[in-house]
């Protein structure tokens, strides 16, 4: 008997034994016993997932007769609606309150996410509530998944999510029918939920990935809760964790694969980009870290615009009008700040002011820049197997290679995701030869920036720094107990003093302080003076043009124009027909 026949016989025997077990299995009842922990334990280890902390508190209230006298027969679903109004429940000497609740995640919208507040420990908790899967359902789900992996053969790169969903559903139905797998109608939705979550979603963190309020998702190892950074509530612990190291490792390998990378003992550190645009950083267990870890930095699928930055008070409307004129004039800008200070967000938003006719080349390690311009080449680096630059081969393509190639393509604008090495020299040389460049760099003050640029590994001569026009400092500051992003300083480089070898700066805009959360204008700007001279304007004409752009930006803010494509089209129309846009603004103001 050949190997193929043996494999087929073993598969048939496996399916036959499985069906016998399912036919003789007793119908099971829901386990109503209370479970003390509220973490989602791996369903590979337990029969049913745990109830949320809030649900257990409600159940305890109903059992002890502590429900409201005005509605003594209030059910769980009704309580869920009422809890959103601020009802505080008690559980094991803890007072907990639901803050946010959203349903409709996953197959048949069975998943739910909640943010609750523990009034006893004074902390927020992010709860993911998924349908409870029982032992027999788990076995059926594993069997269907195993057969799907064996039978499915389709290229998923060129089809939409809806097409993937339809194909998966039809294939599962065929597998169940062809292999005579018994699936109880009451269990079907639960089984389908986990199959769709694991094959089309992101497994355990799928609901987290679909929550727009989450900025970062962090896992530091198995048996440890996953932490998130929420836009509104900052760092929060979740009730999700991976129950074993093999489970986390398998999940990590899949994350890297869907981002187009491979993780292994040979290459235990991976930086990648997930299909939704989020940035992935992963490390493999027992190589560089004790346990496998990953951090996902989520980015909005729809990029922010300058209108959003104005709404968030990251900058003022006058500052946005200043950047509009500076970028249209071809000023080179460097965005500086610490980690998670909003550098890339500000860069991406302000790039919408680039005229659509300009040829743009972006260079990044991980794709983050997203602009509506048609004449745009997006380049990303590629890592080979070289351990050093001396051993670099054609398989290793770094930022220096991409910038050198970009300069041969006659770009009008070069965007670099982050400057950190020898590519800075080529970038500043490009600025010196007339190219407009935009980039980000980690530096919190002007002195820190100069030290980074002048010392290894960048090592730029100070005279070359005068090729840069504007330096924007972006910082995360604590205002009223909440972390917000602010452009703390907009600095222009005037010249290099040849006598003292010191750079001379001017700050046309500065952020005042935490107590006075506003921006102050110095009333003078080298960039605006240059624009005035190029257009042969008077001071009054320059101020009028700046005010006109402020009016347009305020009009877009009132009209809530936040689509980056719509915003870009208005900016382009203003460049060609400013009177037409100003007439629309004046007409809407009269109405």
C-alpha positions as CSV (number, residue, x, y, z in Angstrom):
1,X,0.0,0.0,0.0
2,X,1.4,3.4,-1.0
3,X,1.9,6.4,1.4
4,X,-1.1,8.2,-0.2
5,X,-3.4,5.3,0.4
6,X,-2.2,4.9,4.0
7,X,-2.8,8.6,4.6
8,X,-6.3,8.4,3.2
9,X,-7.1,5.3,5.3
10,X,-5.8,7.0,8.5
11,X,-7.9,10.1,7.7
12,X,-11.1,8.0,7.1
13,X,-10.5,6.1,10.3
14,X,-10.0,9.3,12.3
15,X,-13.3,10.7,10.9
16,X,-15.2,7.4,11.6
17,X,-14.1,7.4,15.2
18,X,-15.0,11.0,15.6
19,X,-18.5,10.5,14.3
20,X,-19.0,7.5,16.6
21,X,-18.1,9.7,19.6
22,X,-20.5,12.4,18.5
23,X,-23.4,10.0,18.1
24,X,-22.9,8.5,21.5
25,X,-22.2,11.8,23.3
26,X,-24.8,13.0,25.7
27,X,-26.4,16.3,25.4
28,X,-24.9,18.7,27.8
29,X,-26.4,21.3,30.0
30,X,-25.0,24.8,30.6
31,X,-22.7,25.1,33.6
32,X,-24.3,27.6,35.9
33,X,-21.7,27.3,38.7
34,X,-20.0,30.6,39.5
35,X,-16.4,31.0,38.4
36,X,-14.2,33.3,40.4
37,X,-11.7,34.5,37.9
38,X,-12.8,36.7,35.0
39,X,-10.0,36.2,32.6
40,X,-10.7,34.4,29.3
41,X,-8.9,31.1,29.9
42,X,-7.7,29.2,26.8
43,X,-10.6,27.1,25.6
44,X,-8.1,24.4,24.9
45,X,-8.0,24.0,28.7
46,X,-11.5,24.6,29.9
47,X,-15.0,23.6,29.0
48,X,-16.5,27.1,29.0
49,X,-15.2,30.6,29.0
50,X,-15.6,32.8,32.0
51,X,-18.4,35.3,32.5
52,X,-17.4,38.9,32.7
53,X,-16.9,40.5,36.1
54,X,-20.0,42.7,35.5
55,X,-22.2,39.7,34.6
56,X,-21.2,37.9,37.7
57,X,-22.0,40.9,39.8
58,X,-25.5,41.2,38.2
59,X,-26.1,37.5,38.8
60,X,-25.1,37.8,42.4
61,X,-27.4,40.8,42.8
62,X,-30.4,38.9,41.3
63,X,-29.7,35.9,43.5
64,X,-29.5,38.0,46.7
65,X,-32.6,40.0,45.8
66,X,-30.8,43.3,45.6
67,X,-32.3,44.3,42.3
68,X,-34.1,47.7,42.1
69,X,-37.5,47.8,43.7
70,X,-38.9,49.7,40.7
71,X,-38.1,46.8,38.4
72,X,-38.0,43.6,40.4
73,X,-38.2,41.3,37.4
74,X,-35.5,43.0,35.4
75,X,-33.6,40.5,33.2
76,X,-30.0,40.4,32.2
77,X,-30.4,42.0,28.8
78,X,-32.5,44.8,30.3
79,X,-29.9,45.3,33.0
80,X,-27.2,45.6,30.3
81,X,-29.1,48.6,28.8
82,X,-29.7,50.2,32.2
83,X,-26.1,49.7,33.3
84,X,-25.0,52.0,30.6
85,X,-26.7,54.9,32.5
86,X,-24.2,54.5,35.4
87,X,-25.6,51.8,37.7
88,X,-23.0,50.6,40.2
89,X,-23.0,46.9,41.1
90,X,-21.3,45.2,44.0
91,X,-19.3,41.9,43.7
92,X,-17.0,40.4,46.3
93,X,-16.7,43.7,48.2
94,X,-16.0,45.5,44.9
95,X,-18.1,48.3,43.3
96,X,-18.0,48.1,39.5
97,X,-19.7,50.2,36.9
98,X,-20.0,49.9,33.2
99,X,-18.6,52.8,31.3
100,X,-18.8,51.7,27.7
101,X,-20.4,48.7,26.0
102,X,-20.5,47.8,22.3
103,X,-21.9,44.6,20.7
104,X,-21.8,43.3,17.2
105,X,-18.3,41.8,16.8
106,X,-17.6,38.6,14.8
107,X,-19.9,36.0,13.3
108,X,-23.6,36.9,13.8
109,X,-22.4,39.8,15.9
110,X,-21.9,37.6,19.0
111,X,-18.9,39.4,20.4
112,X,-19.1,42.2,22.9
113,X,-16.6,44.6,24.4
114,X,-17.0,46.5,27.7
115,X,-15.0,49.0,29.6
116,X,-15.8,48.9,33.3
117,X,-14.6,50.9,36.2
118,X,-13.6,49.3,39.5
119,X,-14.5,51.9,42.1
120,X,-12.7,49.9,44.8
121,X,-9.3,49.8,43.1
122,X,-10.0,52.9,41.0
123,X,-9.0,51.4,37.7
124,X,-10.5,50.6,34.3
125,X,-10.8,47.1,32.9
126,X,-11.4,46.2,29.3
127,X,-13.6,43.1,29.0
128,X,-14.0,41.0,25.9
129,X,-17.0,38.8,26.1
130,X,-17.3,36.0,23.5
131,X,-19.8,33.1,23.2
132,X,-19.1,30.2,25.6
133,X,-17.7,27.2,23.8
134,X,-18.1,23.8,25.3
135,X,-15.9,20.7,25.0
136,X,-17.9,18.9,22.3
137,X,-18.3,22.2,20.3
138,X,-14.5,22.7,20.6
139,X,-13.9,19.2,19.2
140,X,-16.2,19.8,16.3
141,X,-14.6,23.2,15.6
142,X,-11.1,21.6,15.6
143,X,-12.3,18.8,13.2
144,X,-13.8,21.3,10.8
145,X,-10.7,23.6,11.0
146,X,-8.4,20.6,10.3
147,X,-10.4,19.5,7.2
148,X,-10.6,23.1,5.9
149,X,-6.8,23.4,6.1
150,X,-6.5,20.2,4.1
151,X,-9.1,21.0,1.4
152,X,-9.0,24.8,1.0
153,X,-6.8,26.0,-1.9
154,X,-7.5,29.6,-2.9
155,X,-5.4,32.7,-3.4
156,X,-6.7,35.2,-0.8
157,X,-4.4,38.1,-1.7
158,X,-6.6,39.5,-4.5
159,X,-10.1,39.0,-3.0
160,X,-12.1,41.2,-0.7
161,X,-13.0,40.4,2.9
162,X,-16.6,39.8,1.9
163,X,-15.5,37.3,-0.7
164,X,-13.3,35.6,1.8
165,X,-16.2,35.4,4.2
166,X,-18.5,33.9,1.6
167,X,-15.9,31.4,0.5
168,X,-15.2,30.3,4.1
169,X,-18.9,29.9,4.9
170,X,-19.6,27.9,1.7
171,X,-16.6,25.6,2.2
172,X,-17.5,24.9,5.9
173,X,-21.0,24.0,4.9
174,X,-19.7,21.6,2.2
175,X,-17.2,20.0,4.7
176,X,-20.0,19.5,7.3
177,X,-22.3,18.0,4.6
178,X,-19.7,15.8,2.8
179,X,-18.2,14.4,5.9
180,X,-21.5,13.9,7.8
181,X,-20.4,15.9,10.7
182,X,-23.1,16.4,13.3
183,X,-23.5,20.0,14.3
184,X,-26.3,20.9,16.7
185,X,-28.2,24.0,15.4
186,X,-27.9,25.5,18.9
187,X,-24.1,25.2,18.7
188,X,-23.6,26.1,15.0
189,X,-23.3,29.9,15.5
190,X,-20.8,29.4,18.3
191,X,-18.6,27.1,16.3
192,X,-18.8,29.4,13.2
193,X,-17.9,32.4,15.4
194,X,-14.5,30.8,16.5
195,X,-13.7,29.5,13.0
196,X,-14.3,32.9,11.4
197,X,-12.5,34.6,14.2
198,X,-9.4,32.4,13.8
199,X,-9.3,32.2,10.0
200,X,-10.4,35.7,8.9
201,X,-9.7,37.7,12.1
202,X,-6.9,38.0,14.6
203,X,-7.8,35.2,17.0
204,X,-8.1,36.2,20.7
205,X,-7.4,39.9,19.9
206,X,-9.8,40.2,17.1
207,X,-12.3,42.5,19.0
208,X,-9.3,44.6,20.2
209,X,-8.2,45.1,16.6
210,X,-11.7,46.3,15.6
211,X,-11.9,48.9,18.4
212,X,-11.1,52.3,17.0
213,X,-10.5,53.7,20.5
214,X,-7.4,51.4,21.1
215,X,-4.0,52.8,20.1
216,X,-1.6,50.0,21.3
217,X,-2.0,46.3,22.1
218,X,0.7,44.7,24.2
219,X,1.4,41.1,25.2
220,X,4.4,40.4,27.4
221,X,4.1,36.7,27.6
222,X,1.8,33.7,28.4
223,X,-0.3,33.7,31.6
224,X,-0.2,37.5,31.7
225,X,-3.1,39.7,30.7
226,X,-2.9,41.6,27.5
227,X,-2.7,45.4,28.0
228,X,-4.0,48.1,25.8
229,X,-3.5,51.9,25.5
230,X,-6.9,53.5,24.9
231,X,-7.2,57.0,23.4
232,X,-9.6,58.0,26.2
233,X,-8.7,55.8,29.2
234,X,-4.9,55.3,28.5
235,X,-3.3,52.1,29.9
236,X,-5.9,49.4,30.7
237,X,-5.6,45.7,31.6
238,X,-7.8,43.4,29.6
239,X,-9.4,40.0,30.5
240,X,-7.6,38.3,27.6
241,X,-4.5,36.1,28.0
242,X,-2.8,33.2,26.3
243,X,-2.9,30.1,28.5
244,X,0.3,28.5,27.3
245,X,3.6,29.2,25.6
246,X,2.9,27.0,22.5
247,X,-0.4,28.8,21.9
248,X,1.2,32.2,22.1
249,X,4.1,31.1,19.8
250,X,1.7,29.7,17.2
251,X,-0.3,32.9,17.3
252,X,2.9,35.0,17.0
253,X,4.0,33.0,13.9
254,X,0.6,33.6,12.3
255,X,0.8,37.3,13.0
256,X,4.2,37.5,11.4
257,X,3.1,35.5,8.4
258,X,0.1,37.7,7.6
259,X,2.4,40.7,7.8
260,X,4.6,39.1,5.2
261,X,7.4,38.2,7.6
262,X,8.9,35.0,9.1
263,X,9.9,34.7,12.8
264,X,12.3,31.9,13.9
265,X,15.2,31.2,16.3
266,X,17.5,32.5,13.5
267,X,15.5,35.7,13.2
268,X,13.7,36.1,16.5
269,X,12.8,39.9,16.1
270,X,10.3,41.0,13.5
271,X,9.0,44.4,12.5
272,X,6.1,44.3,10.1
273,X,2.8,45.8,9.0
274,X,-0.5,44.0,9.4
275,X,-3.1,44.1,6.6
276,X,-5.1,46.9,8.3
277,X,-2.0,49.1,8.4
278,X,-1.1,48.5,12.1
279,X,2.6,48.2,13.0
280,X,3.7,44.9,14.5
281,X,6.8,44.3,16.7
282,X,7.3,40.7,17.8
283,X,10.0,38.7,19.7
284,X,10.2,34.9,20.0
285,X,10.5,33.2,23.3
286,X,13.8,31.9,24.8
287,X,15.9,33.9,22.3
288,X,15.8,37.6,23.2
289,X,13.0,37.5,25.7
290,X,11.9,34.9,28.3
291,X,8.4,34.6,26.7
292,X,7.2,35.5,23.3
293,X,5.9,39.1,23.1
294,X,4.3,41.3,20.6
295,X,3.2,45.0,20.4
296,X,0.7,46.2,17.8
297,X,0.5,50.0,17.3
298,X,-2.8,50.6,15.6
299,X,-3.2,53.4,13.1
300,X,-6.5,54.8,11.8
301,X,-7.5,53.2,8.6
302,X,-8.7,56.6,7.5
303,X,-5.8,59.1,8.0
304,X,-6.2,62.2,10.1
305,X,-6.3,65.6,8.5
306,X,-5.2,69.0,9.7
307,X,-8.8,69.6,10.7
308,X,-8.6,66.7,13.1
309,X,-5.4,68.1,14.6
310,X,-7.2,71.4,15.1
311,X,-10.1,69.7,16.7
312,X,-7.7,67.8,19.0
313,X,-6.0,71.1,19.8
314,X,-2.7,69.7,18.7
315,X,-2.2,73.0,16.8
316,X,-4.1,76.2,16.1
317,X,-5.9,77.1,12.9
318,X,-3.3,79.8,12.3
319,X,-0.5,77.3,12.6
320,X,-2.3,75.0,10.1
321,X,-2.6,78.0,7.6
322,X,1.1,78.7,8.2
323,X,2.0,75.0,7.3
324,X,-0.3,75.2,4.3
325,X,1.7,78.2,2.9
326,X,5.1,76.8,3.9
327,X,4.5,73.3,2.4
328,X,3.0,74.8,-0.8
329,X,6.2,76.9,-1.1
330,X,8.4,73.9,-0.7
331,X,9.8,74.3,2.8
332,X,11.6,71.2,4.3
333,X,10.3,70.2,7.7
334,X,11.6,67.8,10.4
335,X,9.1,66.4,12.9
336,X,10.7,65.7,16.3
337,X,9.4,64.2,19.5
338,X,9.5,61.2,21.8
339,X,7.8,57.8,21.4
340,X,4.0,58.0,20.7
341,X,4.1,61.8,20.7
342,X,2.3,62.0,17.4
343,X,5.2,62.7,15.0
344,X,4.0,60.4,12.2
345,X,0.4,61.4,12.6
346,X,1.3,65.1,12.2
347,X,3.6,64.3,9.2
348,X,0.8,62.3,7.5
349,X,-1.8,65.0,8.1
350,X,0.3,67.9,7.0
351,X,1.3,66.1,3.8
352,X,-2.2,66.8,2.5
353,X,-1.0,70.3,1.8
354,X,1.5,69.1,-0.8
355,X,0.3,70.2,-4.3
356,X,-1.2,67.2,-6.2
357,X,1.1,67.8,-9.2
358,X,4.3,67.2,-7.3
359,X,6.0,63.8,-7.6
360,X,6.4,62.3,-4.2
361,X,8.6,59.4,-3.0
362,X,8.2,58.1,0.5
363,X,10.8,55.9,2.2
364,X,9.9,53.9,5.3
365,X,10.8,50.7,7.2
366,X,7.1,50.0,7.7
367,X,4.4,51.7,5.6
368,X,2.6,54.4,7.5
369,X,2.3,57.3,5.2
370,X,-1.0,57.4,3.4
371,X,-1.8,60.4,1.1
372,X,-4.3,60.8,-1.7
373,X,-1.7,62.0,-4.3
374,X,-1.6,60.0,-7.5
375,X,2.0,60.8,-8.4
376,X,3.4,59.0,-5.4
377,X,5.9,56.1,-5.1
378,X,5.9,54.4,-1.7
379,X,9.1,52.6,-1.0
380,X,9.9,50.3,2.0
381,X,13.1,48.7,3.2
382,X,13.8,45.0,3.0
383,X,15.9,43.0,5.4
384,X,18.1,40.1,4.1
385,X,20.4,37.9,6.1
386,X,23.5,40.2,6.4
387,X,24.7,40.6,9.9
388,X,26.5,43.9,9.1
389,X,26.8,46.5,6.4
390,X,30.1,45.0,5.3
391,X,28.3,41.8,4.4
392,X,25.3,43.4,2.9
393,X,24.0,41.8,-0.3
394,X,21.4,42.7,-2.9
395,X,18.8,41.2,-0.7
396,X,19.4,43.9,1.9
397,X,17.8,47.2,0.9
398,X,18.0,49.9,3.6
399,X,16.9,53.6,3.7
400,X,20.2,54.8,2.3
401,X,19.7,52.6,-0.8
402,X,16.1,53.8,-1.3
403,X,17.1,57.5,-0.9
404,X,19.9,57.1,-3.4
405,X,17.5,55.4,-5.8
406,X,14.9,58.1,-5.2
407,X,17.2,60.9,-6.1
408,X,17.7,59.4,-9.6
409,X,13.9,59.5,-10.1
410,X,13.6,63.3,-10.1
411,X,11.2,63.6,-7.2
412,X,9.8,67.0,-6.1
413,X,9.2,65.8,-2.5
414,X,10.9,63.0,-0.5
415,X,9.3,61.7,2.7
416,X,11.4,59.6,5.1
417,X,9.5,57.7,7.9
418,X,12.2,58.1,10.5
419,X,15.8,59.3,10.2
420,X,18.2,57.3,12.3
421,X,21.4,56.5,10.4
422,X,23.6,57.3,7.4
423,X,20.6,58.0,5.2
424,X,20.4,61.4,6.9
425,X,23.4,62.6,5.0
426,X,21.8,61.8,1.7
427,X,18.5,63.4,2.8
428,X,20.2,66.7,3.8
429,X,22.2,66.7,0.6
430,X,18.9,66.4,-1.3
431,X,17.6,69.4,0.7
432,X,20.7,71.3,-0.2
433,X,20.3,70.6,-3.9
434,X,16.7,71.9,-4.0
435,X,14.5,68.9,-3.1
436,X,11.8,69.3,-0.5
437,X,12.0,66.7,2.3
438,X,9.9,65.7,5.2
439,X,11.0,63.3,7.9
440,X,10.7,62.4,11.6
441,X,13.3,61.9,14.2
442,X,13.4,61.0,17.9
443,X,14.4,64.2,19.8
444,X,12.5,66.2,22.4
445,X,14.4,69.5,22.3
446,X,16.4,71.5,19.8
447,X,19.7,70.7,21.6
448,X,18.9,67.0,21.7
449,X,18.2,67.1,18.0
450,X,21.5,68.8,17.1
451,X,23.4,66.3,19.3
452,X,21.7,63.4,17.5
453,X,22.4,64.8,14.1
454,X,26.0,65.7,14.7
455,X,27.1,62.5,16.5
456,X,27.3,58.9,15.3
457,X,25.7,57.2,13.7
458,X,24.3,60.2,11.7
459,X,27.3,62.6,11.9
460,X,26.1,65.5,9.9
461,X,28.3,68.6,9.5
462,X,26.6,71.6,11.2
463,X,26.7,73.7,8.0
464,X,24.4,71.2,6.3
465,X,21.7,71.7,8.9
466,X,20.9,75.1,7.4
467,X,19.3,73.2,4.5
468,X,16.4,72.5,6.8
469,X,13.7,75.1,7.0
470,X,11.4,74.2,9.9
471,X,11.6,71.9,12.9
472,X,8.3,70.9,14.6
473,X,8.5,69.6,18.1
474,X,5.6,67.3,19.1
475,X,5.1,66.1,22.6
476,X,2.6,64.1,24.7
477,X,1.7,66.2,27.7
478,X,-0.5,65.6,30.7
479,X,-3.4,68.0,30.9
480,X,-6.0,67.4,33.6
481,X,-4.9,63.8,34.1
482,X,-5.2,63.0,30.4
483,X,-2.3,62.6,27.9
484,X,-2.7,64.8,24.9
485,X,-0.5,65.6,21.9
486,X,0.6,69.2,21.3
487,X,3.0,70.9,18.9
488,X,5.0,72.6,21.6
489,X,7.3,74.5,19.2
490,X,7.6,75.4,15.6
491,X,11.2,76.5,15.0
492,X,12.8,78.0,11.9
493,X,16.5,77.8,11.2
494,X,17.7,81.3,10.2
495,X,21.4,80.8,9.5
496,X,24.7,79.6,10.8
497,X,26.8,82.2,12.6
498,X,30.2,81.8,11.0
499,X,32.0,83.6,14.0
500,X,30.5,81.4,16.7
501,X,29.6,78.3,14.6
502,X,26.1,78.5,16.3
503,X,22.8,78.0,14.6
504,X,20.4,80.9,14.9
505,X,16.7,80.0,15.3
506,X,13.3,81.7,15.3
507,X,10.1,80.3,16.8
508,X,7.1,81.7,15.0
509,X,4.7,79.5,17.1
510,X,5.0,78.1,20.6
511,X,2.7,76.3,23.0
512,X,2.2,78.2,26.2
513,X,1.7,75.8,29.1
514,X,-0.5,73.2,30.8
515,X,-2.4,75.9,32.7
516,X,-2.8,78.0,29.5
517,X,-3.4,75.4,26.8
518,X,-3.0,77.8,23.8
519,X,-0.5,78.7,21.2
520,X,1.3,82.0,20.9
521,X,2.5,83.6,17.7
522,X,5.7,85.6,17.6
523,X,4.4,87.8,14.7
524,X,7.4,87.1,12.5
525,X,8.5,84.2,10.3
526,X,11.4,83.7,7.9
527,X,9.3,81.4,5.7
528,X,6.4,83.8,5.4
529,X,8.8,86.7,4.6
530,X,10.3,84.6,1.9
531,X,6.9,83.9,0.4
532,X,6.1,87.6,0.6
533,X,9.2,88.5,-1.4
534,X,8.7,85.8,-4.0
535,X,5.2,87.0,-4.7
536,X,6.1,90.7,-4.4
537,X,3.4,91.2,-1.7
538,X,3.1,93.9,0.9
539,X,2.7,93.0,4.5
540,X,-1.1,93.6,4.2
541,X,-1.3,91.2,1.3
542,X,0.6,88.5,3.2
543,X,-1.7,88.9,6.2
544,X,-4.7,88.8,4.0
545,X,-3.6,85.5,2.3
546,X,-2.9,84.0,5.7
547,X,-6.4,85.1,6.9
548,X,-8.0,83.7,3.8
549,X,-6.6,80.3,4.5
550,X,-7.6,80.5,8.1
551,X,-11.2,81.2,6.9
552,X,-11.1,78.1,4.6
553,X,-9.8,75.9,7.4
554,X,-12.4,77.1,9.8
555,X,-15.1,76.6,7.2
556,X,-14.0,73.0,6.7
557,X,-14.0,72.5,10.4
558,X,-17.5,73.8,10.7
559,X,-18.6,71.6,7.8
560,X,-16.9,68.7,9.4
561,X,-14.9,67.9,6.3
562,X,-12.6,65.2,7.7
563,X,-12.2,62.8,4.8
564,X,-8.6,63.1,3.7
565,X,-9.6,62.8,0.0
566,X,-12.2,65.5,0.3
567,X,-9.8,67.7,2.2
568,X,-7.1,67.2,-0.4
569,X,-9.4,68.1,-3.2
570,X,-10.4,71.4,-1.6
571,X,-6.7,72.3,-1.0
572,X,-6.0,71.6,-4.7
573,X,-9.1,73.6,-5.8
574,X,-8.0,76.5,-3.7
575,X,-4.5,76.5,-5.4
576,X,-6.2,76.7,-8.8
577,X,-9.3,78.8,-8.1
578,X,-9.0,80.5,-4.7
579,X,-11.8,83.0,-5.4
580,X,-14.2,80.1,-6.0
581,X,-13.5,78.5,-2.6
582,X,-13.7,81.9,-0.8
583,X,-17.1,82.6,-2.4
584,X,-18.4,79.3,-1.1
585,X,-17.0,80.1,2.4
586,X,-18.7,83.6,2.3
587,X,-22.0,82.1,1.0
588,X,-22.1,79.5,3.8
589,X,-21.2,82.2,6.4
590,X,-24.2,84.3,5.3
591,X,-26.6,81.3,5.5
